[in-house]
Amino acid sequence: MKHIKPTIFRKFALLVFFIIITLGLLFIGITYFATTYYHEASTELLNKDVAAHIAKFSSPYAGSHISKEKADSVFQNAMILSPAVEVYFLDTAGRVIYFHASEKEIKERNVNIVAIRKYLATGGEKYLKGTDPKDPGNDKIFSAAEVKDYNGIRGFIYVILDSRDAENIMGQLFGSHVLKLALQVIVVMILLSLLFSLLYVKRISRNFELVASVLERYEAGDYSARFDVAKNDELQPVKLAFNRMASLLTSSISRLTDSETERKNFFATISHDLRTPLAIARGYAETIMLKATENLPREEEEKYTRLIHTKILQIEEMVKKLFELSKMEDVTFSPGPELFVLAEIIQEAIDNFQLLAAEKGISLRCDGCLSHVWVNADISMMERVIQNLVANAIKNSPYGSTVDALITEENGIVEVCIKNNGPALTGELVEWIDHFNNTVSVVNKRPQSAGLGLLIVQKILQLHHTSLKTFREDKKNVFYFQLPVHQFES
């Protein structure tokens, strides 16, 4: 990261330098054209009546021909008044017929008559350029007027207001004064710009070093590294984006770490749960084998065999639950909702568990099982929820107690409660049940007192966008969940 920094700021400094030089050259060019335009436009406007005065008071014509004496007098007076002007006499077609210069100096004898007519039409108020007979490739500002007599228009007085000599003098003045001033201004601008640019680059450089240090800390494993973002920080969007990304990554890493830890604990617990019935079954099997030569009584052999069979069924049930849980954790798995009456599957579960409950001296009751509330859910999964909750309630209820199932409906929500008189739930188990939807995984932070049956219940309800809740009331443990009532279209 550090080797990138000099390259970035070197390029930035060069860019600033070239921008300043370009702006300086552009400033000189604009200054030159602005001063030239101002000089020409003001000169032309101030002298717009020169040709008209000459035509009115010093006409070079004597009769039908130009008088050399009058023409030379006009040239002399014009040169006295302004050495920068050059006077030409033109015929009506714009051809030069008299001038005060050597023949070699005149390069063009046909003046652009269109420019003269535009000039006369605007009264000299518009900035125009016309042909310079001495320098035909470089048009000059001019003044023009018609020369008239009783026969009409005889020709034009054509005055070049900015002769080549005057242009040379202006160029010298520009180079010695205006250009010098412009260069001084540019030097000051460059120095000030470089000063402010260096200060700004230094600030950006410090900011960049801070960015680099935070990124290096995060790269080295310090996931708490964050930027302190100020409102006037140029890199504010980048820093805010990094802070959000780092928080998200840190949260994901933490959740993955917790999930992996809890999965290890979960499988360790499951291994212990499986090992216990396996060890018991193995013990009874070894007992039968050891006593095979001792003529083990038939009744005792059948007892041991039934115990082995019971433990194998227990293991089989646990494996089935693990398979069911694994299937529901698949990201591609989703419930298959259908319409059914919730009370019917609850009543069916109560009926199925009557025999088991009677063996433990437990009474099963259902309040609201005649309700005809329809829900839209996966019927087989909801049957599994009711069966697990009822089986769990029977398992943890003392002899002679009662297990109640209660169905209520209010404001479009149906609530199912299972109550039993078992011992109070541990705080750890209550917290796990109530905060299940906020955990990373279905096995995250699962206490050992939470069996696979409750875990499957939580996962099924989670897939139905609801959750299991619990509380203790009147020395009874209450487990409940809610589902929306299906609204039929009328």
MOKANOR-V279064 format. One record per residue. RES is the residue in three letters. D_FIRST is the distance of its C-alpha to the first C-alpha in Angstrom with 1 decimal. Layout:
res: {RES RES}
d_first: {D_FIRST D_FIRST}
This chain:
res: {MET LYS HIS ILE LYS PRO THR ILE PHE ARG LYS PHE ALA LEU LEU VAL PHE PHE ILE ILE ILE THR LEU GLY LEU LEU PHE ILE GLY ILE THR TYR PHE ALA THR THR TYR TYR HIS GLU ALA SER THR GLU LEU LEU ASN LYS ASP VAL ALA ALA HIS ILE ALA LYS PHE SER SER PRO TYR ALA GLY SER HIS ILE SER LYS GLU LYS ALA ASP SER VAL PHE GLN ASN ALA MET ILE LEU SER PRO ALA VAL GLU VAL TYR PHE LEU ASP THR ALA GLY ARG VAL ILE TYR PHE HIS ALA SER GLU LYS GLU ILE LYS GLU ARG ASN VAL ASN ILE VAL ALA ILE ARG LYS TYR LEU ALA THR GLY GLY GLU LYS TYR LEU LYS GLY THR ASP PRO LYS ASP PRO GLY ASN ASP LYS ILE PHE SER ALA ALA GLU VAL LYS ASP TYR ASN GLY ILE ARG GLY PHE ILE TYR VAL ILE LEU ASP SER ARG ASP ALA GLU ASN ILE MET GLY GLN LEU PHE GLY SER HIS VAL LEU LYS LEU ALA LEU GLN VAL ILE VAL VAL MET ILE LEU LEU SER LEU LEU PHE SER LEU LEU TYR VAL LYS ARG ILE SER ARG ASN PHE GLU LEU VAL ALA SER VAL LEU GLU ARG TYR GLU ALA GLY ASP TYR SER ALA ARG PHE ASP VAL ALA LYS ASN ASP GLU LEU GLN PRO VAL LYS LEU ALA PHE ASN ARG MET ALA SER LEU LEU THR SER SER ILE SER ARG LEU THR ASP SER GLU THR GLU ARG LYS ASN PHE PHE ALA THR ILE SER HIS ASP LEU ARG THR PRO LEU ALA ILE ALA ARG GLY TYR ALA GLU THR ILE MET LEU LYS ALA THR GLU ASN LEU PRO ARG GLU GLU GLU GLU LYS TYR THR ARG LEU ILE HIS THR LYS ILE LEU GLN ILE GLU GLU MET VAL LYS LYS LEU PHE GLU LEU SER LYS MET GLU ASP VAL THR PHE SER PRO GLY PRO GLU LEU PHE VAL LEU ALA GLU ILE ILE GLN GLU ALA ILE ASP ASN PHE GLN LEU LEU ALA ALA GLU LYS GLY ILE SER LEU ARG CYS ASP GLY CYS LEU SER HIS VAL TRP VAL ASN ALA ASP ILE SER MET MET GLU ARG VAL ILE GLN ASN LEU VAL ALA ASN ALA ILE LYS ASN SER PRO TYR GLY SER THR VAL ASP ALA LEU ILE THR GLU GLU ASN GLY ILE VAL GLU VAL CYS ILE LYS ASN ASN GLY PRO ALA LEU THR GLY GLU LEU VAL GLU TRP ILE ASP HIS PHE ASN ASN THR VAL SER VAL VAL ASN LYS ARG PRO GLN SER ALA GLY LEU GLY LEU LEU ILE VAL GLN LYS ILE LEU GLN LEU HIS HIS THR SER LEU LYS THR PHE ARG GLU ASP LYS LYS ASN VAL PHE TYR PHE GLN LEU PRO VAL HIS GLN PHE GLU SER}
d_first: {0.0 3.8 5.6 5.5 7.1 10.2 11.0 11.1 13.3 15.3 16.3 17.1 19.2 21.0 21.7 23.3 25.2 26.7 27.6 29.4 31.2 32.2 33.5 35.4 37.1 37.9 39.4 41.6 42.8 43.6 45.3 47.4 48.5 49.2 51.3 53.1 53.9 55.0 57.2 58.8 59.3 60.8 63.0 64.3 65.1 66.8 68.9 69.6 73.3 73.8 75.2 77.3 78.9 79.6 81.2 83.3 84.5 84.1 84.8 85.0 87.7 91.3 93.2 91.7 89.9 87.2 88.7 87.1 88.1 86.7 83.5 83.0 83.7 81.0 78.5 79.6 79.4 76.0 74.6 76.0 74.4 71.0 70.3 67.2 69.5 71.2 74.2 75.4 78.4 77.9 80.3 80.0 77.8 75.3 76.6 76.6 80.3 80.1 77.4 77.3 75.4 76.1 76.2 73.3 71.0 71.6 69.3 70.1 73.4 72.6 70.7 68.9 71.6 69.4 67.2 70.4 71.9 68.6 68.8 72.4 71.8 69.1 71.1 68.4 66.1 63.4 61.0 62.2 62.1 64.9 65.8 66.1 68.9 67.5 63.9 64.2 60.5 59.4 61.1 62.1 63.1 66.9 70.0 72.8 76.3 79.3 82.4 85.5 89.3 92.2 91.3 87.8 84.4 84.8 81.2 78.1 77.0 73.4 71.5 68.0 66.5 63.6 64.9 62.8 63.7 62.6 59.3 58.7 59.4 57.0 54.3 54.9 54.8 51.5 49.9 51.3 50.8 48.9 46.2 45.9 45.5 43.0 40.9 41.1 39.9 37.0 36.0 36.1 34.1 31.4 31.2 31.1 28.6 26.3 26.8 26.0 23.1 21.6 22.3 20.7 17.6 17.5 17.9 15.2 12.8 13.9 13.5 9.9 9.3 11.5 9.8 6.4 9.1 11.2 8.9 8.3 12.1 13.0 11.3 13.3 16.4 17.0 18.3 19.7 16.5 17.2 16.8 19.8 20.6 22.9 25.2 24.3 20.5 19.2 16.5 19.3 19.6 15.9 16.1 19.6 18.6 15.9 18.6 21.1 19.1 18.2 21.8 23.1 21.0 22.0 25.6 25.7 24.5 27.0 29.7 29.1 29.3 32.4 33.9 33.5 35.0 37.9 38.5 38.9 41.3 43.1 43.8 44.8 47.3 48.6 49.0 51.1 53.1 53.9 54.7 57.4 59.7 59.1 60.1 63.2 64.2 63.7 65.8 68.7 68.4 68.7 71.6 73.4 72.8 74.0 77.1 78.0 80.6 82.1 83.4 81.0 82.9 82.3 81.4 78.8 77.3 77.0 75.4 72.7 72.2 71.8 69.2 67.2 67.5 66.4 63.2 62.4 62.8 60.5 57.8 58.3 57.9 54.6 53.3 54.4 52.6 49.4 49.7 50.4 47.4 45.1 46.4 45.8 42.2 41.5 39.4 41.9 44.8 46.6 50.1 53.0 54.6 58.3 61.0 63.2 65.2 63.2 66.3 67.7 65.0 65.2 69.0 68.6 66.3 68.7 71.6 69.7 69.0 72.5 73.7 70.7 71.1 74.9 74.3 72.4 74.9 72.4 73.4 71.3 71.7 70.1 70.5 69.8 69.9 72.3 69.7 68.9 65.4 63.3 59.6 57.2 55.4 55.2 58.7 58.1 55.0 56.9 59.8 57.4 56.2 59.9 60.9 58.2 58.8 62.5 62.2 59.9 62.3 65.3 63.5 62.7 66.1 69.0 72.4 74.5 71.7 70.9 67.8 67.7 65.9 65.8 64.9 64.6 63.6 62.7 61.0 60.0 58.5 60.2 59.6 60.4 61.1 62.0 63.6 64.8 66.2 63.8 62.2 59.6 56.1 53.5 51.0 48.2 49.8 50.5 46.9 45.7 48.3 47.6 43.8 43.6 42.0 39.1 38.1 35.5 38.0 41.8 41.7 39.2 40.8 44.2 46.8 49.2 52.1 50.7 52.3 51.2 53.8 52.1 48.7 50.1 51.7 48.5 46.7 49.5 49.7 45.9 46.3 49.1 46.8 48.8 48.9 51.3 52.2 54.5 56.5 59.7 62.9 66.4 65.4 64.1 60.6 59.8 57.3 56.9 54.9 55.3 55.3 56.0 59.5 59.8 61.4 63.8 64.3 67.8}
